[in-house]
Amino acid sequence: MERLGIVGLPNSGKSSLFNALTGGSALVAAHPFSTTETTQGVAQVPDDRLARLAAMSQSRKVVPAAVEFVDIAGLAAGASTGEGLGNRFLAGIREADALCLVLRAFEDPNVVGGSDPLEDLGVLDLELVLSDAATVDSQIDKRRKAAKSDKSLQGEVDALERAKAELDQGIPIYRSSLSSDDKVTLRSFFLLTNKPVLAVVNLGEDQVGEPDAVIAPVVEEMGGHGDVLGVSVALEAEAAQLDADERAELLEGLGLGEGALARVARAAYHLLGRRTFFTTGDKESRAWTFRAGARAPECAGVIHSDLQRGFIRAEVIHWDELLSIGSWNKAKEAGKLRVEGKEYEVVDGDVLEIRFNV
């Protein structure tokens, strides 16, 4: 399972967000560096499609998809040179596949720290850029020398040089002008800013009614290079402690609908390149996670390795078409199930039944 690292300045609310998403128990306190180690947890990904399929099939068991979050030790200005918990913080980010930047917008005189999310973003980006610039500087001469005798390395040299030009201007790789090919080439160097990014602006309760005005500067700064969500982490964390009916009632009363945690989980899931196919029946309806672009045998292997090894074909129908017909058997009788082979690229929302022989 790929992991999304939750990153923020001390007292930004990142540990509270982690706990609300995962049901975890990371320490939350009003003083800096209450988080000193990385903490891992798994969040369910709410999906109305699964709920509707389960209702159609009268499933006795429902299993949603999941995404792994990691609460990373808090960053301080100077982390790139070892300030605060710098080295521990940077190591935690290096091991994550994508980043969720928690930016504080709420004001609380009892909690240390500022309340300008754009300022938080600037500090986070700067520290990561400085660390990446040091990494590139340490690698580029080595690669140049190696490329003189091995011409296949010239592509790496060119990508490093383009990355250096951006980093030297203070631009993180995720919102730089580098091509997608360059970013793929640079993966072997584990650059901290060469990861997909989701920004969560932590709102005060008084800002929940009009979040767009608060998050607008961050949206503009990100320039379309990542989703930006406004979340009142305190409210969401409170709601997460309630049972499902009470939670829905609280969120509805506050005008928050399903709440922001569901949106954060789904955004993180997609940020990691994860997609969902379904299986459904009276025993179980389940959401299965696969990488975008995967073919049918690989998706069969997500269910069980035997299904991939002995894959023959997949019977496929999109979830909404299946719902409109009313059941798997009716869809089969109506000739609506497509028969797909080994080259079929599974689409998000497909419902599959795998035929195999081992």
C-alpha positions as CSV (number, residue, x, y, z in Angstrom):
1,M,0.0,0.0,0.0
2,E,1.4,3.4,-1.0
3,R,1.6,6.0,1.7
4,L,0.7,9.7,2.0
5,G,2.8,11.7,4.4
6,I,1.0,14.4,6.5
7,V,3.4,17.3,6.8
8,G,3.1,20.6,8.6
9,L,4.7,23.1,11.0
10,P,4.3,22.5,14.7
11,N,0.6,23.1,15.8
12,S,-0.7,23.2,12.3
13,G,-3.2,20.4,13.2
14,K,-1.5,17.6,11.2
15,S,-1.7,15.1,14.1
16,S,-5.3,15.9,14.7
17,L,-6.0,15.4,11.0
18,F,-4.2,12.0,11.1
19,N,-6.2,10.9,14.1
20,A,-9.5,11.9,12.6
21,L,-8.7,10.1,9.3
22,T,-7.3,6.9,10.8
23,G,-8.8,6.6,14.2
24,G,-5.2,6.8,15.4
25,S,-3.8,8.1,18.7
26,A,-0.9,10.3,17.7
27,L,-0.1,12.8,20.5
28,V,-1.8,16.2,20.1
29,A,-0.6,19.1,22.2
30,A,-0.5,22.9,22.2
31,H,3.3,22.9,22.2
32,P,5.8,22.4,19.3
33,F,7.2,19.0,18.5
34,S,4.6,16.8,20.3
35,T,5.1,14.5,17.3
36,T,8.7,13.2,17.3
37,E,8.3,10.0,15.4
38,T,6.4,8.9,12.3
39,T,3.1,7.2,13.0
40,Q,1.2,5.1,10.5
41,G,-2.5,4.5,10.1
42,V,-5.0,3.4,7.5
43,A,-8.1,5.4,6.5
44,Q,-11.2,4.0,4.8
45,V,-12.1,5.7,1.5
46,P,-15.8,6.5,1.6
47,D,-17.5,5.6,-1.7
48,D,-21.2,5.9,-2.4
49,R,-20.9,3.6,-5.3
50,L,-19.9,0.7,-3.0
51,A,-22.8,1.4,-0.7
52,R,-25.3,1.4,-3.5
53,L,-23.9,-1.8,-5.0
54,A,-24.0,-3.5,-1.6
55,A,-27.7,-2.4,-1.2
56,M,-28.5,-3.8,-4.6
57,S,-26.9,-7.1,-3.8
58,Q,-28.1,-7.2,-0.2
59,S,-24.5,-7.9,0.8
60,R,-23.9,-9.2,4.3
61,K,-20.4,-7.7,4.3
62,V,-19.1,-4.4,2.9
63,V,-15.4,-3.8,2.5
64,P,-14.2,-0.3,1.4
65,A,-10.9,0.7,-0.1
66,A,-8.2,2.1,2.1
67,V,-5.3,4.5,2.0
68,E,-2.3,4.7,4.4
69,F,-1.4,8.0,6.0
70,V,1.8,8.7,7.9
71,D,2.0,11.5,10.6
72,I,5.5,12.9,10.1
73,A,7.5,14.8,12.8
74,G,6.9,18.5,12.7
75,L,9.0,20.8,10.6
76,A,10.7,23.9,11.8
77,A,12.4,26.6,9.8
78,G,16.0,25.4,9.3
79,A,15.0,21.7,9.1
80,S,17.1,21.4,5.9
81,T,20.2,22.1,8.0
82,G,19.2,20.0,10.9
83,E,17.1,22.5,13.0
84,G,14.3,21.2,15.2
85,L,13.7,17.5,14.2
86,G,15.1,18.3,10.8
87,N,16.8,15.0,9.8
88,R,13.9,12.9,11.3
89,F,11.4,15.0,9.5
90,L,13.1,14.8,6.1
91,A,13.6,11.1,6.4
92,G,9.9,10.7,7.0
93,I,9.0,12.6,3.9
94,R,11.6,10.7,1.8
95,E,9.7,7.5,2.5
96,A,6.3,8.8,1.6
97,D,4.8,8.5,-1.9
98,A,2.9,11.7,-1.8
99,L,2.5,14.6,0.6
100,C,-0.4,16.2,2.4
101,L,0.7,19.7,3.5
102,V,-1.4,20.9,6.5
103,L,-1.5,24.7,6.5
104,R,-2.8,26.6,9.5
105,A,-5.5,29.3,9.1
106,F,-7.2,29.2,12.5
107,E,-6.4,31.7,15.2
108,D,-6.0,30.5,18.8
109,P,-4.0,32.6,21.4
110,N,-3.5,29.4,23.4
111,V,-1.7,27.6,20.6
112,V,1.8,28.7,19.5
113,G,2.2,29.5,15.9
114,G,0.9,31.8,13.1
115,S,-2.3,31.7,11.2
116,D,-1.3,32.5,7.6
117,P,-1.6,29.4,5.5
118,L,0.4,31.0,2.7
119,E,3.3,31.7,5.1
120,D,3.2,28.0,6.2
121,L,3.3,26.9,2.6
122,G,6.3,29.1,2.0
123,V,8.3,27.7,4.9
124,L,7.5,24.1,4.0
125,D,8.4,24.6,0.3
126,L,11.6,26.4,1.2
127,E,12.9,23.7,3.5
128,L,12.1,21.0,1.1
129,V,13.6,23.0,-1.8
130,L,16.9,23.6,0.1
131,S,17.2,19.9,0.9
132,D,16.6,18.9,-2.7
133,A,19.1,21.6,-4.0
134,A,21.7,20.0,-1.7
135,T,20.9,16.5,-3.0
136,V,21.1,17.7,-6.7
137,D,24.4,19.6,-6.1
138,S,25.9,16.4,-4.6
139,Q,24.8,14.2,-7.5
140,I,25.2,16.3,-10.6
141,D,29.0,16.3,-10.9
142,K,29.1,12.6,-10.2
143,R,26.6,12.0,-13.0
144,R,28.4,14.3,-15.4
145,K,31.7,12.4,-14.9
146,A,29.9,9.0,-15.2
147,A,28.1,10.1,-18.4
148,K,31.5,10.7,-20.2
149,S,32.0,7.0,-20.3
150,D,28.3,5.9,-20.2
151,K,26.2,8.0,-22.7
152,S,23.0,6.4,-21.4
153,L,23.4,8.6,-18.2
154,Q,23.1,11.8,-20.2
155,G,19.4,11.9,-19.7
156,E,19.9,11.9,-15.9
157,V,22.4,14.7,-16.2
158,D,20.0,16.8,-18.3
159,A,17.1,16.3,-15.9
160,L,19.3,17.2,-12.9
161,E,20.5,20.4,-14.6
162,R,16.9,21.4,-15.3
163,A,15.9,20.5,-11.7
164,K,18.8,22.6,-10.4
165,A,17.7,25.6,-12.4
166,E,14.2,25.4,-10.9
167,L,15.4,24.7,-7.3
168,D,17.9,27.5,-7.4
169,Q,15.0,29.9,-8.0
170,G,13.1,28.4,-5.0
171,I,10.6,26.5,-7.1
172,P,9.7,23.0,-5.8
173,I,9.8,20.3,-8.5
174,Y,6.1,19.5,-8.1
175,R,5.1,22.9,-9.5
176,S,8.1,23.5,-11.7
177,S,8.2,23.6,-15.5
178,L,9.9,20.2,-15.6
179,S,8.3,17.6,-17.9
180,S,6.7,14.5,-16.6
181,D,9.5,12.5,-18.2
182,D,12.1,14.6,-16.3
183,K,10.1,13.9,-13.0
184,V,10.1,10.2,-13.7
185,T,13.9,10.3,-14.4
186,L,14.5,12.1,-11.1
187,R,12.7,9.5,-9.0
188,S,15.8,7.5,-8.4
189,F,17.2,10.5,-6.5
190,F,14.3,10.6,-4.0
191,L,13.9,14.4,-4.2
192,L,11.4,15.6,-1.6
193,T,9.6,18.0,-3.8
194,N,9.2,15.5,-6.7
195,K,6.1,14.0,-5.1
196,P,2.4,14.7,-5.7
197,V,1.0,17.3,-3.3
198,L,-2.4,17.9,-1.6
199,A,-2.8,21.0,0.6
200,V,-5.2,21.0,3.5
201,V,-5.9,24.5,4.9
202,N,-6.9,24.0,8.6
203,L,-9.8,26.4,9.1
204,G,-11.2,27.9,12.3
205,E,-14.8,27.2,13.1
206,D,-15.6,30.8,12.2
207,Q,-14.1,30.3,8.7
208,V,-16.0,27.1,7.8
209,G,-18.9,29.0,6.2
210,E,-16.7,30.8,3.6
211,P,-13.7,28.7,3.1
212,D,-13.0,29.8,-0.5
213,A,-11.8,33.2,0.6
214,V,-9.3,31.7,3.1
215,I,-7.9,29.1,0.7
216,A,-7.8,31.3,-2.4
217,P,-4.2,32.6,-1.9
218,V,-3.0,29.0,-1.5
219,V,-4.9,27.9,-4.6
220,E,-3.2,30.7,-6.6
221,E,0.2,29.9,-5.3
222,M,-0.1,26.2,-6.1
223,G,-1.1,27.2,-9.6
224,G,-3.1,24.0,-10.3
225,H,-0.3,21.7,-9.3
226,G,-2.3,19.9,-6.5
227,D,-5.7,20.0,-4.9
228,V,-6.4,22.5,-2.1
229,L,-9.1,21.6,0.5
230,G,-10.4,23.8,3.4
231,V,-11.0,21.7,6.5
232,S,-11.9,22.5,10.1
233,V,-9.8,19.8,11.6
234,A,-11.1,20.4,15.1
235,L,-14.7,20.0,14.0
236,E,-13.9,17.0,11.9
237,A,-12.0,15.4,14.7
238,E,-14.9,16.0,17.1
239,A,-17.3,14.4,14.6
240,A,-15.0,11.4,14.0
241,Q,-15.5,10.4,17.7
242,L,-19.3,10.0,17.2
243,D,-21.2,7.0,15.8
244,A,-22.3,7.2,12.2
245,D,-25.8,8.6,12.8
246,E,-24.7,11.3,15.3
247,R,-21.8,12.2,13.1
248,A,-24.1,12.6,10.1
249,E,-26.5,14.7,12.2
250,L,-23.7,17.0,13.5
251,L,-22.1,17.5,10.0
252,E,-25.5,18.2,8.5
253,G,-26.4,20.6,11.2
254,L,-23.2,22.5,10.5
255,G,-23.9,22.5,6.8
256,L,-20.9,20.3,6.1
257,G,-22.7,17.5,4.3
258,E,-20.6,14.3,4.4
259,G,-17.7,16.2,6.0
260,A,-14.3,17.0,4.7
261,L,-12.5,13.9,5.9
262,A,-14.2,11.9,3.1
263,R,-12.9,14.4,0.6
264,V,-9.4,14.3,2.0
265,A,-9.3,10.5,1.9
266,R,-10.6,10.4,-1.7
267,A,-8.2,13.1,-2.8
268,A,-5.3,11.3,-1.2
269,Y,-6.3,8.0,-2.8
270,H,-6.4,9.6,-6.3
271,L,-3.2,11.6,-5.6
272,L,-1.4,8.2,-5.1
273,G,-2.6,7.0,-8.5
274,R,-5.0,4.6,-6.9
275,R,-8.3,3.6,-8.6
276,T,-11.2,1.3,-7.6
277,F,-12.9,-1.7,-9.1
278,F,-15.7,-3.6,-7.4
279,T,-16.9,-7.1,-6.8
280,T,-20.5,-7.6,-5.5
281,G,-22.7,-10.4,-4.3
282,D,-25.0,-11.4,-1.5
283,K,-22.0,-12.5,0.7
284,E,-19.8,-9.4,0.1
285,S,-19.4,-6.2,-1.8
286,R,-15.8,-4.9,-1.9
287,A,-13.9,-2.0,-3.3
288,W,-10.5,-3.2,-4.6
289,T,-7.6,-0.8,-5.1
290,F,-5.5,-0.9,-8.3
291,R,-3.0,1.4,-10.0
292,A,-4.4,3.6,-12.7
293,G,-3.7,2.0,-16.1
294,A,-3.5,-1.6,-14.8
295,R,-4.7,-4.4,-17.1
296,A,-7.3,-7.1,-16.1
297,P,-4.8,-9.8,-15.0
298,E,-3.0,-7.4,-12.6
299,C,-6.4,-6.4,-11.1
300,A,-7.3,-10.1,-10.8
301,G,-4.0,-10.5,-8.8
302,V,-5.2,-7.8,-6.4
303,I,-7.9,-10.2,-5.3
304,H,-5.6,-13.3,-5.2
305,S,-2.4,-14.3,-6.9
306,D,-4.1,-17.5,-8.3
307,L,-6.6,-15.4,-10.2
308,Q,-3.7,-13.5,-12.0
309,R,-1.7,-16.7,-12.6
310,G,-4.7,-18.6,-14.1
311,F,-6.5,-15.6,-15.6
312,I,-8.8,-16.5,-18.5
313,R,-11.1,-13.6,-18.9
314,A,-13.0,-10.9,-17.0
315,E,-16.7,-10.3,-17.1
316,V,-17.1,-6.5,-16.8
317,I,-19.9,-3.9,-16.4
318,H,-19.6,-0.3,-15.1
319,W,-21.2,0.2,-11.7
320,D,-23.9,2.7,-12.8
321,E,-25.1,0.5,-15.6
322,L,-25.3,-2.5,-13.3
323,L,-27.3,-0.5,-10.8
324,S,-29.7,0.6,-13.5
325,I,-30.3,-3.0,-14.6
326,G,-30.8,-4.2,-11.0
327,S,-28.6,-7.2,-10.5
328,W,-25.6,-9.2,-11.9
329,N,-27.9,-12.0,-13.1
330,K,-30.2,-9.6,-14.9
331,A,-27.2,-8.0,-16.6
332,K,-26.0,-11.4,-17.7
333,E,-29.4,-12.4,-19.0
334,A,-29.6,-9.1,-21.0
335,G,-26.2,-9.7,-22.5
336,K,-24.8,-6.5,-20.9
337,L,-21.7,-8.1,-19.4
338,R,-18.6,-7.5,-21.5
339,V,-16.0,-10.3,-21.9
340,E,-12.5,-8.8,-21.7
341,G,-9.2,-10.4,-22.1
342,K,-5.6,-9.9,-20.8
343,E,-5.1,-6.6,-22.6
344,Y,-8.1,-4.8,-21.1
345,E,-7.3,-1.7,-19.0
346,V,-9.6,-1.7,-16.1
347,V,-11.5,1.6,-15.6
348,D,-12.3,3.2,-12.3
349,G,-15.8,2.0,-11.3
350,D,-15.8,-1.3,-13.2
351,V,-17.5,-4.2,-11.6
352,L,-15.6,-7.5,-12.3
353,E,-16.0,-11.2,-12.1
354,I,-12.8,-13.1,-12.9
355,R,-12.7,-16.4,-14.7
356,F,-9.6,-18.4,-14.1
357,N,-8.1,-21.9,-14.0
358,V,-5.0,-23.0,-12.1
